[in-house]
């Protein structure tokens, strides 16, 4: 793989080469995929058929888009047997092999990822700024918040079910404040969240936490990523988005074709069902990801 050009998405690690001429003439299909409840089941296990994953990674460019940290997503790529770029912390951070032109140099650093160095770029306000907003507004509403940042990796592992290593990686946050969803038990919860939104924060529930990010969301990060590709002359024939929770709404609104996973207990998220043109998948959880992939792969030669 040539790393001095902008490289899309995820590629299988054992792929010997990539036929860039084929991709350029046909145009790329880019799948932006959520992780928890989509590629991973509720035990944080990869629960998609390996053969189908390999076909999807071979024929499409796949970008992980998650509330997880870059460190968590790189570890997940290792488990998947892939390497590539990703969008982390609900759109607040993008990791790519070439820095996005729109991101100032003081807002990114380098991290080893796959075959080369990833530019880890902050699209949102720094963590400290967002935390101060959350703290100030919580005090106004006299809300005692349970925050991810106040838990040790050992406590996170016990509370959520992460491995200790994943719990440590989840603490490597650059922009996002995570709030325990027990917040919703308070009568002031919605007013508190609305006040955060009024301060320019995106607020979304996904996985096991309410995520607060100031100045970015999954959709804006996807659009920034795609704009950088266009600036570099990359041709994308079709963008696809898939998710299962309310924090995926902006992602699904930013792509050409949107798919909503059916959740095991709550069916389809109402926020995702409201996305214009969304395909409501019939299979539950990770099987819904397989349903999406099968449909895209069946049509890819005509795209």
Backbone as CSV, one residue per row, in Angstrom:
resi,resn,N_x,N_y,N_z,CA_x,CA_y,CA_z,C_x,C_y,C_z
1,UNK,0.846,-1.195,0.000,0.000,0.000,0.000,0.878,1.240,0.000
2,UNK,0.527,2.195,-0.796,1.305,3.429,-0.884,0.797,4.394,0.174
3,UNK,1.663,4.811,1.094,1.238,5.618,2.216,1.433,7.112,1.995
4,UNK,2.071,7.514,0.890,2.239,8.940,0.656,1.080,9.515,-0.155
5,UNK,0.048,8.715,-0.374,-1.196,9.213,-0.941,-2.308,8.940,0.041
6,UNK,-3.414,9.637,-0.096,-4.515,9.465,0.851,-5.139,8.089,0.654
7,UNK,-5.165,7.302,1.711,-5.616,5.916,1.638,-6.964,5.787,2.319
8,UNK,-7.911,5.204,1.623,-9.252,5.071,2.164,-9.404,3.828,3.022
9,UNK,-10.110,4.002,4.126,-10.706,2.897,4.837,-9.807,1.788,5.309
10,UNK,-10.409,0.612,5.465,-9.737,-0.563,5.988,-9.408,-1.535,4.873
11,UNK,-8.238,-2.177,4.990,-7.823,-3.198,4.040,-7.360,-4.424,4.797
12,UNK,-7.570,-5.592,4.235,-7.115,-6.821,4.867,-5.597,-6.809,4.966
13,UNK,-5.066,-7.215,6.122,-3.625,-7.169,6.342,-2.865,-8.108,5.432
14,UNK,-3.489,-9.222,5.052,-2.757,-10.196,4.241,-2.893,-9.928,2.747
15,UNK,-3.550,-8.801,2.389,-3.644,-8.459,0.961,-2.271,-8.074,0.448
16,UNK,-1.830,-8.696,-0.656,-0.492,-8.434,-1.176,-0.414,-7.100,-1.893
17,UNK,-1.512,-6.705,-2.528,-1.482,-5.434,-3.243,-2.902,-4.945,-3.435
18,UNK,-3.017,-3.677,-3.810,-4.313,-3.079,-4.110,-4.263,-2.540,-5.521
19,UNK,-5.201,-2.947,-6.351,-5.230,-2.492,-7.734,-5.887,-1.118,-7.777
20,UNK,-5.088,-0.063,-7.579,-5.633,1.286,-7.523,-6.242,1.717,-8.849
21,UNK,-5.748,1.186,-9.968,-6.316,1.576,-11.257,-7.747,1.080,-11.383
22,UNK,-8.011,-0.119,-10.865,-9.369,-0.660,-10.898,-10.291,0.193,-10.034
23,UNK,-9.807,0.546,-8.838,-10.613,1.347,-7.932,-10.908,2.722,-8.528
24,UNK,-9.916,3.310,-9.161,-10.086,4.659,-9.706,-11.099,4.678,-10.848
25,UNK,-11.063,3.665,-11.717,-11.965,3.681,-12.855,-13.388,3.325,-12.442
26,UNK,-13.525,2.429,-11.470,-14.860,2.028,-11.062,-15.445,2.992,-10.046
27,UNK,-14.577,3.603,-9.252,-15.039,4.417,-8.142,-15.201,3.557,-6.899
28,UNK,-14.915,4.134,-5.769,-14.929,3.379,-4.526,-16.302,3.384,-3.878
29,UNK,-16.611,2.288,-3.214,-17.750,2.227,-2.309,-17.176,2.301,-0.901
30,UNK,-17.586,3.302,-0.143,-17.075,3.502,1.205,-18.196,3.222,2.199
31,UNK,-17.952,2.302,3.108,-18.919,1.968,4.154,-18.420,2.563,5.462
32,UNK,-19.190,3.480,6.022,-18.905,4.042,7.338,-19.751,3.269,8.347
33,UNK,-19.087,2.523,9.216,-19.834,1.629,10.092,-19.608,1.928,11.563
34,UNK,-20.702,1.983,12.303,-20.658,1.992,13.752,-20.057,0.661,14.225
35,UNK,-19.738,0.566,15.501,-19.054,-0.621,16.015,-19.925,-1.406,16.997
36,UNK,-20.268,-0.815,18.140,-20.997,-1.550,19.176,-22.450,-1.765,18.766
37,UNK,-22.884,-3.025,18.832,-24.234,-3.364,18.410,-24.369,-3.488,16.908
38,UNK,-23.250,-3.325,16.204,-23.240,-3.335,14.740,-22.254,-4.383,14.236
39,UNK,-20.974,-4.168,14.524,-19.953,-5.183,14.259,-19.701,-6.053,15.487
40,UNK,-19.922,-5.477,16.677,-19.712,-6.203,17.930,-21.053,-6.460,18.599
41,UNK,-21.180,-7.639,19.237,-22.397,-7.939,19.981,-22.310,-7.359,21.396
42,UNK,-23.299,-7.652,22.230,-23.321,-7.028,23.562,-22.280,-7.588,24.513
43,UNK,-21.522,-8.584,24.056,-20.389,-9.087,24.829,-19.064,-8.588,24.257
44,UNK,-19.155,-7.600,23.353,-17.991,-6.994,22.690,-17.234,-8.002,21.833
45,UNK,-17.961,-8.962,21.284,-17.370,-9.963,20.408,-17.697,-9.643,18.951
46,UNK,-16.736,-9.911,18.040,-17.004,-9.775,16.613,-17.943,-10.897,16.210
47,UNK,-19.129,-10.534,15.757,-20.173,-11.540,15.552,-20.695,-11.495,14.116
48,UNK,-19.795,-11.217,13.180,-20.127,-11.220,11.755,-19.321,-12.330,11.092
49,UNK,-19.934,-13.033,10.150,-19.259,-14.155,9.494,-17.941,-13.701,8.866
50,UNK,-16.885,-14.449,9.153,-15.554,-14.068,8.697,-15.482,-13.978,7.175
51,UNK,-16.075,-14.928,6.487,-16.010,-14.920,5.024,-16.658,-13.664,4.452
52,UNK,-17.786,-13.274,5.037,-18.476,-12.073,4.556,-17.662,-10.820,4.869
53,UNK,-17.036,-10.783,6.066,-16.167,-9.657,6.399,-15.048,-9.510,5.375
54,UNK,-14.420,-10.631,5.039,-13.311,-10.585,4.093,-13.767,-10.085,2.728
55,UNK,-14.934,-10.543,2.281,-15.459,-10.073,0.989,-15.735,-8.576,1.038
56,UNK,-16.329,-8.107,2.148,-16.652,-6.685,2.261,-15.385,-5.839,2.298
57,UNK,-14.380,-6.260,3.066,-13.126,-5.515,3.147,-12.383,-5.532,1.815
58,UNK,-12.532,-6.607,1.055,-11.848,-6.718,-0.231,-12.490,-5.837,-1.293
59,UNK,-13.816,-5.743,-1.278,-14.520,-5.038,-2.351,-14.848,-3.578,-2.009
60,UNK,-14.860,-3.240,-0.723,-15.247,-1.896,-0.290,-14.170,-1.311,0.610
61,UNK,-14.213,-0.012,0.790,-13.399,0.655,1.806,-14.287,0.839,3.031
62,UNK,-13.821,0.382,4.174,-14.641,0.383,5.383,-13.965,1.249,6.439
63,UNK,-14.700,2.225,6.931,-14.194,3.150,7.936,-14.993,2.947,9.224
64,UNK,-14.320,2.569,10.297,-14.974,2.442,11.596,-15.301,3.829,12.129
65,UNK,-16.554,4.021,12.577,-17.010,5.308,13.109,-17.678,5.019,14.452
66,UNK,-17.086,5.496,15.532,-17.510,5.009,16.840,-17.329,6.059,17.917
67,UNK,-17.987,5.842,19.065,-17.719,6.660,20.250,-16.464,6.174,20.962
68,UNK,-15.921,5.044,20.531,-14.689,4.531,21.121,-13.498,5.416,20.764
69,UNK,-12.407,5.224,21.493,-11.188,5.996,21.237,-10.423,5.409,20.058
70,UNK,-9.464,6.185,19.546,-8.597,5.677,18.487,-7.870,4.425,18.962
71,UNK,-7.390,4.434,20.201,-6.674,3.264,20.733,-7.558,2.025,20.707
72,UNK,-8.818,2.177,21.077,-9.748,1.046,21.050,-9.983,0.551,19.630
73,UNK,-10.132,1.494,18.690,-10.426,1.097,17.314,-9.229,0.430,16.654
74,UNK,-8.019,0.880,16.963,-6.837,0.220,16.411,-6.717,-1.201,16.957
75,UNK,-7.064,-1.395,18.233,-7.039,-2.745,18.811,-8.102,-3.624,18.154
76,UNK,-9.270,-3.043,17.860,-10.318,-3.801,17.180,-9.876,-4.182,15.771
77,UNK,-9.187,-3.274,15.085,-8.674,-3.609,13.761,-7.743,-4.818,13.830
78,UNK,-6.926,-4.880,14.874,-6.046,-6.040,15.041,-6.874,-7.324,15.117
79,UNK,-7.954,-7.296,15.875,-8.813,-8.480,16.003,-9.473,-8.837,14.672
80,UNK,-9.825,-7.800,13.912,-10.470,-8.028,12.619,-9.470,-8.479,11.555
81,UNK,-8.196,-8.252,11.812,-7.177,-8.585,10.816,-7.105,-7.573,9.694
82,UNK,-7.347,-6.304,10.034,-7.337,-5.237,9.037,-6.503,-4.083,9.557
83,UNK,-6.248,-3.116,8.692,-5.647,-1.870,9.131,-6.281,-0.745,8.347
84,UNK,-6.208,0.463,8.877,-6.740,1.583,8.127,-7.172,2.740,8.988
85,UNK,-7.878,3.657,8.348,-8.298,4.897,8.981,-9.593,4.703,9.755
86,UNK,-9.873,5.622,10.673,-11.079,5.493,11.482,-11.511,6.864,11.994
87,UNK,-12.758,6.915,12.432,-13.337,8.112,13.038,-13.753,7.726,14.446
88,UNK,-13.183,8.400,15.433,-13.366,8.015,16.828,-14.095,9.101,17.621
89,UNK,-14.455,8.733,18.844,-15.070,9.659,19.804,-16.248,10.431,19.203
90,UNK,-17.137,9.681,18.551,-18.355,10.250,17.970,-18.084,11.400,17.007
91,UNK,-17.012,11.271,16.231,-16.715,12.266,15.214,-15.766,13.351,15.659
92,UNK,-15.348,13.310,16.910,-14.447,14.333,17.407,-13.004,14.140,16.996
93,UNK,-12.652,12.926,16.549,-11.277,12.597,16.188,-11.274,11.773,14.907
94,UNK,-10.376,12.105,13.983,-10.172,11.317,12.769,-8.718,10.860,12.741
95,UNK,-8.515,9.575,12.481,-7.157,9.039,12.311,-6.995,8.636,10.859
96,UNK,-6.046,9.272,10.155,-5.838,9.004,8.733,-4.349,9.032,8.422
97,UNK,-3.969,8.378,7.321,-2.559,8.300,6.976,-2.003,9.618,6.456
98,UNK,-2.893,10.492,6.009,-2.495,11.829,5.592,-3.374,12.828,6.338
99,UNK,-2.808,13.856,6.964,-3.623,14.816,7.712,-4.682,15.481,6.828
100,UNK,-5.852,15.709,7.391,-6.893,16.436,6.669,-6.450,17.893,6.524
101,UNK,-6.576,18.463,5.327,-6.128,19.842,5.117,-6.823,20.850,6.029
102,UNK,-8.045,20.542,6.467,-8.814,21.496,7.263,-8.402,21.531,8.728
103,UNK,-7.553,20.609,9.159,-7.187,20.518,10.574,-5.855,21.221,10.818
104,UNK,-5.807,22.220,11.711,-4.538,22.901,11.978,-3.511,21.951,12.586
105,UNK,-2.243,22.269,12.378,-1.177,21.350,12.769,-1.129,21.116,14.274
106,UNK,-1.563,22.106,15.064,-1.508,21.934,16.510,-2.656,21.093,17.047
107,UNK,-3.512,20.596,16.154,-4.659,19.778,16.580,-4.497,18.315,16.205
108,UNK,-3.279,17.885,15.874,-3.076,16.475,15.587,-1.679,16.024,15.981
109,UNK,-1.552,14.695,16.151,-0.263,14.091,16.421,-0.221,12.745,15.708
110,UNK,0.909,12.052,15.820,1.097,10.804,15.092,0.966,9.608,16.019
111,UNK,0.431,8.528,15.486,0.315,7.279,16.230,0.520,6.117,15.269
112,UNK,1.193,5.076,15.725,1.423,3.920,14.870,0.098,3.208,14.617
113,UNK,-0.184,2.917,13.345,-1.410,2.211,12.995,-1.215,1.390,11.737
114,UNK,-1.263,0.055,11.858,-1.083,-0.796,10.690,0.320,-0.644,10.131
115,UNK,0.444,-0.377,8.831,1.757,-0.355,8.190,2.472,0.982,8.278
116,UNK,1.881,1.969,8.938,2.517,3.277,8.955,2.010,4.125,10.096
117,UNK,2.302,5.417,10.026,1.878,6.346,11.061,0.541,6.970,10.689
118,UNK,-0.359,7.048,11.667,-1.648,7.698,11.486,-1.587,9.101,12.073
119,UNK,-2.116,10.052,11.333,-2.306,11.394,11.879,-3.621,11.379,12.654
120,UNK,-3.538,11.535,13.964,-4.725,11.525,14.825,-5.129,12.976,15.034
121,UNK,-6.256,13.348,14.430,-6.640,14.749,14.319,-7.889,15.064,15.120
122,UNK,-7.825,16.163,15.847,-8.949,16.591,16.671,-9.827,17.549,15.872
123,UNK,-11.095,17.149,15.635,-12.058,18.001,14.936,-12.946,18.770,15.914
124,UNK,-12.918,18.373,17.181,-13.778,18.969,18.198,-12.950,19.742,19.212
125,UNK,-13.642,20.414,20.127,-12.958,21.130,21.206,-12.197,20.143,22.081
126,UNK,-11.109,20.592,22.712,-10.353,19.696,23.578,-11.189,19.196,24.747
127,UNK,-10.751,18.072,25.300,-11.495,17.411,26.378,-11.730,18.349,27.556
128,UNK,-10.703,19.090,27.956,-10.842,19.956,29.119,-11.932,20.998,28.957
129,UNK,-12.031,21.577,27.765,-13.060,22.591,27.500,-14.454,21.993,27.593
130,UNK,-14.632,20.817,27.011,-15.951,20.182,27.043,-16.313,19.747,28.456
131,UNK,-15.337,19.236,29.194,-15.615,18.833,30.575,-16.077,20.020,31.409
132,UNK,-15.459,21.183,31.234,-15.855,22.363,32.001,-17.287,22.776,31.682
133,UNK,-17.695,22.644,30.413,-19.085,22.942,30.045,-20.029,21.973,30.748
134,UNK,-19.699,20.678,30.697,-20.537,19.664,31.348,-20.616,19.929,32.844
135,UNK,-19.482,20.206,33.459,-19.447,20.442,34.915,-20.285,21.662,35.292
136,UNK,-20.126,22.762,34.545,-20.848,24.000,34.861,-22.354,23.832,34.734
137,UNK,-22.797,23.202,33.645,-24.246,23.064,33.436,-24.835,22.045,34.401
138,UNK,-24.092,20.998,34.728,-24.573,20.031,35.717,-24.774,20.712,37.067
139,UNK,-23.869,21.639,37.418,-24.009,22.361,38.686,-25.251,23.248,38.670
140,UNK,-25.551,23.849,37.515,-26.741,24.693,37.405,-28.009,23.892,37.681
141,UNK,-28.030,22.654,37.223,-29.206,21.804,37.400,-29.102,20.922,38.652
142,UNK,-28.026,21.111,39.413,-27.792,20.338,40.634,-27.868,18.841,40.361
143,UNK,-27.174,18.453,39.271,-27.162,17.051,38.856,-25.852,16.392,39.290
144,UNK,-25.926,15.338,40.072,-24.717,14.566,40.369,-24.476,13.562,39.233
145,UNK,-23.435,13.791,38.453,-23.188,12.961,37.280,-22.212,11.834,37.598
146,UNK,-22.468,10.677,36.994,-21.506,9.575,37.013,-20.778,9.594,35.676
147,UNK,-19.475,9.911,35.714,-18.701,10.096,34.492,-17.697,8.973,34.292
148,UNK,-17.494,8.623,33.021,-16.480,7.636,32.641,-15.117,8.036,33.193
149,UNK,-14.762,9.319,33.115,-13.435,9.785,33.484,-13.139,9.619,34.970
150,UNK,-14.167,9.434,35.797,-13.966,9.286,37.235,-13.735,7.841,37.661
151,UNK,-13.786,6.922,36.703,-13.618,5.500,37.011,-12.221,5.043,36.610
152,UNK,-11.645,4.166,37.408,-10.363,3.563,37.058,-10.602,2.472,36.012
153,UNK,-9.556,2.064,35.282,-9.727,0.945,34.353,-10.291,-0.302,35.021
154,UNK,-9.888,-0.556,36.250,-10.408,-1.727,36.968,-11.904,-1.586,37.228
155,UNK,-12.326,-0.383,37.613,-13.756,-0.153,37.856,-14.559,-0.233,36.565
156,UNK,-13.995,0.304,35.474,-14.670,0.223,34.181,-14.822,-1.232,33.741
157,UNK,-13.777,-2.010,33.926,-13.811,-3.419,33.535,-14.921,-4.149,34.273
158,UNK,-15.043,-3.872,35.570,-16.073,-4.540,36.373,-17.467,-4.033,36.030
159,UNK,-17.600,-2.725,35.801,-18.912,-2.115,35.560,-19.469,-2.459,34.182
160,UNK,-18.608,-2.379,33.152,-19.064,-2.492,31.771,-18.840,-3.882,31.189
161,UNK,-17.808,-4.558,31.667,-17.491,-5.861,31.094,-16.356,-5.825,30.099
162,UNK,-15.666,-4.675,30.000,-14.479,-4.587,29.161,-13.376,-5.486,29.724
163,UNK,-12.479,-5.920,28.866,-11.222,-6.453,29.373,-10.458,-5.287,30.003
164,UNK,-9.504,-5.580,30.877,-8.742,-4.509,31.504,-7.993,-3.694,30.457
165,UNK,-7.478,-4.376,29.414,-6.752,-3.667,28.358,-7.678,-2.717,27.613
166,UNK,-8.894,-3.171,27.288,-9.840,-2.297,26.586,-10.292,-1.143,27.477
167,UNK,-10.436,-1.412,28.768,-10.809,-0.346,29.698,-9.737,0.736,29.728
168,UNK,-8.477,0.321,29.728,-7.380,1.295,29.702,-7.397,2.095,28.410
169,UNK,-7.652,1.418,27.287,-7.704,2.132,26.000,-8.873,3.113,25.964
170,UNK,-9.973,2.766,26.615,-11.151,3.637,26.595,-10.914,4.933,27.360
171,UNK,-9.887,4.972,28.198,-9.561,6.175,28.955,-8.706,7.153,28.150
172,UNK,-8.252,6.733,26.992,-7.355,7.551,26.172,-8.157,8.530,25.321
173,UNK,-8.915,9.396,25.983,-9.835,10.302,25.289,-9.216,11.664,25.055
174,UNK,-9.497,12.195,23.871,-8.990,13.509,23.494,-10.062,14.586,23.535
175,UNK,-11.340,14.226,23.297,-12.370,15.265,23.156,-13.686,14.947,23.861
176,UNK,-14.023,13.720,24.113,-15.386,13.361,24.512,-15.520,13.104,26.004
177,UNK,-16.621,13.600,26.550,-17.003,13.326,27.931,-18.132,12.294,27.903
178,UNK,-17.973,11.212,28.655,-18.969,10.146,28.683,-19.718,10.179,30.014
179,UNK,-21.053,10.172,29.917,-21.929,10.244,31.084,-22.706,8.942,31.198
180,UNK,-22.797,8.407,32.405,-23.575,7.194,32.630,-25.054,7.470,32.318
181,UNK,-25.722,6.568,31.582,-27.135,6.807,31.233,-28.091,6.793,32.423
182,UNK,-27.606,6.503,33.624,-28.447,6.659,34.816,-28.911,8.111,34.949
183,UNK,-28.256,9.016,34.228,-28.694,10.412,34.173,-30.170,10.523,33.838
184,UNK,-30.663,9.649,32.960,-32.048,9.738,32.495,-33.068,9.530,33.614
185,UNK,-32.615,9.066,34.770,-33.527,8.895,35.905,-33.883,10.231,36.546
186,UNK,-33.103,11.277,36.225,-33.363,12.600,36.781,-34.432,13.321,35.974
187,UNK,-35.359,14.017,36.635,-36.374,14.797,35.896,-35.759,15.961,35.119
188,UNK,-34.531,16.345,35.474,-33.863,17.453,34.775,-32.968,16.990,33.638
189,UNK,-32.988,15.701,33.344,-32.040,15.154,32.372,-32.165,15.817,31.006
190,UNK,-33.365,15.890,30.463,-33.531,16.434,29.117,-33.192,17.916,29.067
191,UNK,-33.544,18.657,30.111,-33.207,20.079,30.154,-31.687,20.255,30.203
192,UNK,-31.012,19.400,30.951,-29.551,19.432,31.020,-28.929,19.158,29.652
193,UNK,-29.417,18.136,28.967,-28.874,17.788,27.653,-29.166,18.885,26.630
194,UNK,-30.350,19.479,26.707,-30.685,20.592,25.807,-29.747,21.783,26.050
195,UNK,-29.391,22.029,27.302,-28.472,23.124,27.623,-27.081,22.848,27.048
196,UNK,-26.662,21.589,27.063,-25.384,21.227,26.443,-25.432,21.486,24.940
197,UNK,-26.538,21.119,24.317,-26.681,21.357,22.877,-26.639,22.849,22.570
198,UNK,-27.235,23.649,23.437,-27.237,25.099,23.229,-25.824,25.685,23.310
199,UNK,-24.920,24.969,23.951,-23.516,25.383,24.051,-22.682,24.863,22.882
200,UNK,-23.347,24.242,21.883,-22.630,23.748,20.719,-22.130,22.328,20.839
201,UNK,-22.650,21.601,21.815,-22.233,20.208,22.010,-23.182,19.267,21.282
202,UNK,-22.626,18.222,20.693,-23.456,17.130,20.201,-23.584,16.115,21.325
203,UNK,-24.798,15.613,21.506,-25.090,14.683,22.592,-25.758,13.460,21.983
204,UNK,-25.216,12.292,22.253,-25.813,11.084,21.677,-25.609,9.888,22.572
205,UNK,-26.621,9.024,22.585,-26.500,7.786,23.339,-26.094,6.667,22.386
206,UNK,-25.090,5.904,22.802,-24.653,4.774,21.993,-23.768,3.871,22.821
207,UNK,-23.902,2.577,22.629,-23.112,1.645,23.420,-23.580,1.642,24.855
208,UNK,-22.727,2.094,25.767,-23.058,2.083,27.191,-23.034,3.464,27.820
209,UNK,-22.885,4.538,27.014,-22.687,5.873,27.570,-23.439,6.930,26.759
210,UNK,-23.686,8.067,27.410,-24.100,9.288,26.715,-22.819,10.061,26.414
211,UNK,-22.578,10.341,25.150,-21.339,11.001,24.732,-21.599,12.479,24.460
212,UNK,-20.700,13.326,24.970,-20.790,14.773,24.751,-19.515,15.232,24.055
213,UNK,-19.676,15.835,22.879,-18.553,16.335,22.086,-18.912,17.751,21.625
214,UNK,-18.010,18.682,21.788,-18.298,20.052,21.356,-17.702,20.315,19.985
215,UNK,-18.571,20.642,19.020,-18.102,21.114,17.726,-18.003,20.072,16.639
216,UNK,-18.418,18.842,16.904,-18.350,17.798,15.870,-19.318,16.683,16.228
217,UNK,-19.667,15.898,15.220,-20.408,14.663,15.432,-20.000,13.681,14.335
218,UNK,-20.592,12.516,14.331,-20.190,11.513,13.345,-20.424,12.002,11.921
219,UNK,-21.521,12.698,11.711,-21.836,13.172,10.363,-20.863,14.228,9.876
220,UNK,-20.541,15.204,10.723,-19.611,16.261,10.300,-18.227,15.687,10.041
221,UNK,-17.830,14.672,10.822,-16.526,14.045,10.599,-16.494,13.298,9.267
222,UNK,-17.581,12.600,8.951,-17.658,11.904,7.666,-17.569,12.901,6.516
223,UNK,-18.274,14.024,6.620,-18.246,15.022,5.560,-16.855,15.644,5.413
224,UNK,-16.160,15.889,6.529,-14.789,16.409,6.464,-13.865,15.404,5.791
225,UNK,-14.040,14.158,6.122,-13.231,13.076,5.549,-13.452,13.002,4.036
226,UNK,-14.716,13.042,3.622,-15.031,12.955,2.199,-14.565,14.204,1.439
227,UNK,-14.663,15.366,2.073,-14.200,16.595,1.426,-12.699,16.529,1.158
228,UNK,-11.947,15.935,2.094,-10.509,15.793,1.896,-10.205,14.867,0.724
229,UNK,-10.997,13.824,0.581,-10.813,12.920,-0.555,-11.066,13.645,-1.874
230,UNK,-12.124,14.432,-1.911,-12.456,15.170,-3.130,-11.347,16.151,-3.478
231,UNK,-10.799,16.833,-2.473,-9.710,17.780,-2.705,-8.497,17.093,-3.326
232,UNK,-8.319,15.804,-3.008,-7.170,15.058,-3.519,-7.475,14.320,-4.819
233,UNK,-8.661,14.548,-5.360,-9.009,13.925,-6.631,-9.484,12.499,-6.523
234,UNK,-9.801,12.035,-5.315,-10.318,10.676,-5.144,-11.782,10.630,-5.575
235,UNK,-12.159,9.560,-6.244,-13.543,9.405,-6.695,-14.244,8.364,-5.842
236,UNK,-15.315,8.772,-5.205,-16.134,7.863,-4.407,-17.473,7.711,-5.111
237,UNK,-17.790,6.482,-5.491,-19.022,6.241,-6.237,-20.244,6.191,-5.339
238,UNK,-20.073,5.666,-4.116,-21.215,5.506,-3.209,-20.714,5.517,-1.778
239,UNK,-21.408,6.268,-0.917,-21.127,6.226,0.515,-22.285,5.543,1.220
240,UNK,-21.937,4.674,2.157,-22.914,3.880,2.902,-22.668,4.106,4.379
241,UNK,-23.735,4.217,5.143,-23.611,4.330,6.594,-24.502,3.326,7.275
242,UNK,-24.023,2.768,8.400,-24.822,1.804,9.148,-24.598,2.019,10.636
243,UNK,-25.693,2.001,11.403,-25.609,2.182,12.851,-26.846,1.655,13.524
244,UNK,-26.871,1.772,14.850,-27.995,1.197,15.588,-28.581,2.097,16.660
245,UNK,-27.881,3.181,17.044,-28.362,4.021,18.135,-28.474,5.473,17.694
246,UNK,-29.027,6.310,18.594,-29.306,7.703,18.244,-28.050,8.472,17.861
247,UNK,-26.889,8.109,18.427,-25.676,8.846,18.078,-25.195,8.553,16.664
248,UNK,-25.874,7.642,15.960,-25.547,7.355,14.559,-26.417,8.153,13.585
249,UNK,-27.341,8.941,14.108,-28.258,9.671,13.234,-27.513,10.609,12.287
250,UNK,-26.576,11.389,12.808,-25.830,12.332,11.956,-25.022,11.589,10.904
251,UNK,-24.469,10.432,11.272,-23.732,9.607,10.313,-24.633,9.190,9.161
252,UNK,-25.807,8.676,9.481,-26.700,8.184,8.426,-27.204,9.315,7.532
253,UNK,-27.308,10.512,8.078,-27.755,11.654,7.280,-26.660,12.203,6.363
254,UNK,-25.420,11.757,6.573,-24.291,12.288,5.803,-23.909,11.419,4.614
255,UNK,-24.587,10.279,4.422,-24.183,9.327,3.385,-25.266,9.184,2.322
256,UNK,-24.890,8.523,1.217,-25.846,8.293,0.128,-26.888,7.246,0.488
257,UNK,-26.444,6.201,1.178,-27.357,5.101,1.501,-27.214,4.752,2.975
258,UNK,-28.314,4.836,3.703,-28.289,4.656,5.157,-29.005,3.373,5.564
259,UNK,-28.406,2.665,6.523,-28.983,1.430,7.045,-29.071,1.515,8.570
260,UNK,-30.218,1.115,9.113,-30.416,1.100,10.562,-30.531,-0.340,11.048
261,UNK,-29.683,-0.687,12.001,-29.695,-2.009,12.625,-30.928,-2.138,13.527
262,UNK,-31.496,-3.300,13.527,-32.601,-3.610,14.446,-31.997,-4.123,15.760
263,UNK,-32.268,-3.427,16.860,-31.687,-3.791,18.147,-32.445,-4.950,18.796
264,UNK,-31.760,-5.782,19.581,-32.399,-6.981,20.144,-33.618,-6.687,21.002
265,UNK,-33.566,-5.639,21.835,-34.667,-5.386,22.776,-35.538,-4.201,22.378
266,UNK,-34.943,-3.216,21.718,-35.660,-1.962,21.462,-36.038,-1.748,20.001
267,UNK,-35.837,-2.760,19.162,-36.125,-2.636,17.731,-35.274,-1.520,17.113
268,UNK,-35.802,-0.800,16.114,-35.027,0.263,15.478,-35.105,1.550,16.301
269,UNK,-33.968,2.233,16.388,-33.953,3.516,17.075,-34.908,4.489,16.377
270,UNK,-35.790,5.168,17.120,-36.692,6.147,16.491,-35.935,7.241,15.749
271,UNK,-34.781,7.672,16.283,-33.998,8.716,15.623,-33.469,8.238,14.268
272,UNK,-33.084,6.970,14.197,-32.591,6.439,12.921,-33.744,6.172,11.961
273,UNK,-34.862,5.745,12.489,-36.035,5.510,11.634,-36.502,6.784,10.955
274,UNK,-36.174,7.932,11.561,-36.600,9.225,11.019,-35.662,9.753,9.935
275,UNK,-34.537,9.082,9.700,-33.601,9.532,8.661,-34.237,9.297,7.287
276,UNK,-34.320,10.313,6.431,-34.950,10.140,5.116,-34.284,9.028,4.306
277,UNK,-35.089,8.117,3.779,-34.598,7.066,2.905,-33.870,5.933,3.593
278,UNK,-33.854,5.914,4.923,-33.117,4.874,5.634,-33.709,3.492,5.348
279,UNK,-32.820,2.498,5.231,-33.240,1.109,5.091,-33.274,0.496,6.484
280,UNK,-34.447,0.060,6.924,-34.588,-0.573,8.232,-34.328,-2.064,8.066
281,UNK,-33.171,-2.500,8.525,-32.765,-3.890,8.350,-33.652,-4.810,9.172
282,UNK,-33.921,-5.981,8.659,-34.850,-6.893,9.324,-34.164,-7.804,10.337
283,UNK,-32.879,-8.087,10.113,-32.166,-8.953,11.045,-31.695,-8.149,12.257
284,UNK,-31.452,-8.851,13.350,-31.128,-8.212,14.621,-29.611,-8.135,14.819
285,UNK,-29.146,-6.989,15.348,-27.757,-6.844,15.753,-26.776,-7.064,14.617
286,UNK,-25.715,-7.846,14.918,-24.654,-8.065,13.943,-25.159,-8.757,12.680
287,UNK,-26.226,-9.529,12.804,-26.805,-10.154,11.613,-27.338,-9.094,10.659
288,UNK,-27.722,-7.934,11.193,-28.142,-6.832,10.345,-26.985,-6.270,9.533
289,UNK,-25.781,-6.263,10.126,-24.600,-5.833,9.369,-24.365,-6.778,8.201
290,UNK,-24.546,-8.068,8.432,-24.406,-9.046,7.356,-25.444,-8.802,6.267
291,UNK,-26.668,-8.468,6.678,-27.733,-8.175,5.715,-27.357,-6.996,4.821
292,UNK,-26.810,-5.935,5.435,-26.354,-4.772,4.667,-25.241,-5.156,3.702
293,UNK,-24.239,-5.875,4.207,-23.082,-6.233,3.383,-23.484,-7.100,2.201
294,UNK,-24.379,-8.033,2.431,-24.843,-8.900,1.346,-25.521,-8.081,0.257
295,UNK,-26.313,-7.085,0.652,-27.006,-6.245,-0.330,-26.012,-5.407,-1.133
296,UNK,-25.048,-4.793,-0.450,-24.065,-3.946,-1.135,-23.208,-4.797,-2.073
297,UNK,-22.750,-5.938,-1.615,-21.884,-6.794,-2.433,-22.621,-7.319,-3.670
298,UNK,-23.918,-7.578,-3.534,-24.708,-8.057,-4.666,-24.863,-6.973,-5.727
299,UNK,-24.756,-5.708,-5.340,-24.978,-4.607,-6.281,-23.694,-3.902,-6.705
300,UNK,-22.561,-4.266,-6.119,-21.368,-3.442,-6.256,-20.869,-3.320,-7.691
301,UNK,-21.030,-4.344,-8.488,-20.534,-4.276,-9.862,-21.335,-3.325,-10.737
302,UNK,-22.545,-2.979,-10.280,-23.372,-2.064,-11.055,-23.320,-0.638,-10.518
303,UNK,-22.565,-0.443,-9.434,-22.480,0.892,-8.835,-21.469,1.747,-9.593
